[in-house]
Amino acid sequence: MNLNASEQSAELFRQIVVPHLPDALALARWLTGSVHDAEDVVQEASIRAFKAIESYEGRGPRPWLLSIVRNTCFTWLAKNRPKEIVLAGTSVEMDETEIGLQEDPRLDPEADLIRKADMAAIESAVGVLPRIYREVLILHDINDLSYKEIAAMLSISIGTVMSRLSRARGQIAAHIEQAAS
């Protein structure tokens, strides 16, 4: 079956972009601090990805899409919040993106409550990280990108990725320890 150019682009988009849209939304939510703003960013990023789908070089669809989301997000932030520091959203917003606190029916209520408290403490700690650390942490620990993928995406060395990740984890541990005392 022969497909015309538009149908080929649509099929490539379905294969390359669509499976990674939840990761794109999670990254945008962490970078914007808002589920609604993240949806706008991902919509714009999806349009950009569709326009550029023919230039996709096949080096990993998820890092490719997340790079587009990241760039779109920073363009959106510069336009809509030029003087604002972006923090991660609330735990309620985390629930909305399905990466946060969801009840685990296998846990008893006390264990589930403890798990939710731990998750809320981690979210709070991640939310106060400087952007350069939070970005690397989210890409590595939530989006499961490798050091190499993150380095290529951010145009930094692998050593810088590792350093930022280590500092992010250290600051999270310090924040949680301080909050617990």
N, C-alpha and C positions, 0 to 999 in steps of 0.2 A: 504494500500500500504506500503510495506516495503522498507525502504531506507537503502543503505549501509552507512558505517561510514562517508565516504567523502561527500555523499549527505546530511547526517544529519548535518554535520559541516557547509556545505554551506547554508542550510536552517536556522540554528541557526544564522549564520553570517548575513543573510538577515534580520532576525527578530530583532536581538540585536544591530548590529553595523550600518547597512546602514541608518536607520532613523536618526541617530545622527551624520552623517558625516559632515553636514554643521556646527554644533557646534564644532566639532573636528577641522575643518579647521579654524574657527574663533579664537579658542583658540591658535592654532599653529601660526596663523598670528600675533596675539598680542604678543606671546612669542618670535617669531623669528624676527618680524618686516618686513617680506617680504612674499608676496603671493606665490612666486615661492618656497622659502624655506619651507613654510608651506605645500605646496602640497607634497614635498618630505617627510616631517615629517609625514604627515597623511598617505601617502602610506606605509611607514615603520611601522607606528603604526597599520595600517589595517592588515598588514601581521602578526604582533605580536598578534593582537586580534584574527585573524583566527586560529593561532597556539594554542592559549590559550582558544578558545571558549568552549571547553569541560569542562574547569575548572571554567567557569562562575557560580557563586553561586546564581544568581537571586536577588541580592540586589540593583537593579537599574542599568539598562544598560548604561545610560548616564554618571553617575559618574565613572562607571567601564571603559568605553571607554576613557573618558577625563583623567583619571589617566594614562592610557596607553599612550595617546597622550602627556601628560605632561612629563612623564618619557622618552619617545622617544625623545621629543624635547630637553630635557636637555642633553641627551646622544649625540644627533646630534650637539647641540651648543658646547659642550665640544670638540667634534672632529673637527668641522669646524670653530669655532670661539672661541678658547680657551682664548684669551685675550681681547675679544671685549665685550663691554656693549651693550646689545640688547635693542633697542628702538622700539616702535611701528612705523609702516610705515606711509606713507603719506596718505592724503585723497583720492588720486587717487587709491592707493592700497585698501583702504577701499571700494571704489566703486566696485572694482573687486571682493571682497568677499561678496558683497550684504548685508553688515550690516551697511553701512555708508550712505553717502549722495545720496539719490535718489530723483528725482523730485516727488513731490506730486501734481498730476494734480488738486486736490481739492483746493489747495492754490493759491492765486493770486501771481504774480511774486514777488512783494515786500515781502510778508510774506514768500515765499519760499526762497528768498535771505537771509532774517533774520534767518530763520531756519538753512540754510546751514552755515551761519557765526557762529551761536551758536554751531552747531555740530563740526565745524572745531576747535573752541576754546576748546571744551571738548576733542576732539581727541588729540590736542596738549598737554593739561594738563595731560591726561592719559599717553601719550607717555613719559613724563618726570618723572613719578612716579618711585620710586625704585621698583625693580622686585617683592619683597615680597608683596608690597601693590597692585601693578598693577594686579598681578596674582589673588589675592582674589577678587578684584573689578570686573575683567573680569568674573571670575567663578560665582560670585553672581549676578551682575547687567546685564551681557550680556547672560551668559549661564543659568541663573535662578536656580543655584544650591542652596540648603538650607545651613544654617550654618553647620548643622550636616554632610551633604554630603561633604562640603569643608573641614571640620575638619578631617573627615576620609580620604579623598583623600590626604591631605597634612601632615597627622599625627601630627596635632596640636590640641589644645583644642578649643572648641567653643568660649570661651572667647577671645582667641588670634585671631580667625577669625573676631569676632566682633570688636576687637580693631584695627586690620589692616584695616578693611573696613572703620571704622570711620576715621582713619588717612588718608586713601586714599581720602575719600570724602573731608576732611578738606584741604588737600593739593591741590586738584583740585579746590576747591572754592578759595583758596588763589591765585593760579596760574591765574585763570580767572580774579579775582579782580585786581591783579597786571597788567595783560595784558590790562585791560580796562582803567586803570588810566594813 
